[in-house]
């Protein structure tokens, strides 16, 4: 039985902190570039921006050895099943970073050929805007994801947190129904 | 309009023009200059986005672009073009095919003498494309060994000749390039495959099938290449909708590009 399947909520918070600390310290991203954002992703991994400062310079060539998928670029309809398969092949726990506007919302490609946001296919943990985002922005978003992983609850607490997040999202006013200034 | 008139879009100028509306829209395609033959106009497109029905707010409503078909060029074509066409006709005749049966026309564009660098296009009838390719590849005076691919074109206004396949051939031996063009009707979009002559055309023909719906008869595996296998339609045709979804902003929703209101 892994720590994810702990039966109840007691004693978990300390374990959560410890597990989050270890997990965030060695994320293994999968080698997965789709378009121009991948160039910035490679730059982030190379010597100038040096992603290895945060324990993740080795992009794994197999999704079975990875726990972070950086969706770097627009996802075409033809590529969508491949993206999903890569995600399915990654072992739990796993996280998805949607890099750039194209992966996040379709971006400038509002047409028949491109999936309008990779969250139609896989659950996304963090969205990174930009066209393409600078390597510093990618590193910043990875650090933000680290914080998210550090604070991530486990087991029962995680399921409760997911349910609460879903309820809050259903309650929220859709963006198109908001009034007032664009801010 | 040849002269700039800062005061108006044509209507209120000193001499009123009959071929221009008050909004600046040009009613007829511009006439060809003296001494040049009229091109066959297939279609006239106006404005920027192809939408109609409301006032022009963009200033692009006056754009007029006639879509024309080139005329067959009279001899001499200039340079090595005459030699290549002569050799092609001779070798085809030896194989039992008359040149005029296999070839609809030869176009050198822009016309010789205009000073610009010209290009040779041979318009081939679909049933003879394989024989023409074989001749162009194998004859020692032609030797077009390299095919750079098969491209597609769609002219929905050109009834009976809607779909074109274009083959770019290069002779490494002689340092020459020419273009073959095959026209088929939308109702019967069938061209024999050239993969028997140029194996590299395999994926190119799959691409042209995928995007334009031209069927290459005899192709070893004519499957879609860029779109998913179960995709309906052929996306690069002019009448294929762009698609897209409405984009939600705070307090507003913007429809996808081809459903927005007209700007011309």
Interface residues (C-beta under 8 A of the other chain):
Chain A: X77 X78 X105 X106 X110 X111 X112 X113 X116 X174 X175 X176 X178 X179 X180 X182 X183
Chain B: X226 X227 X228 X231 X235 X240 X241 X242 X243 X244 X245 X247 X248 X249 X250 X251 X252 X253 X256 X257
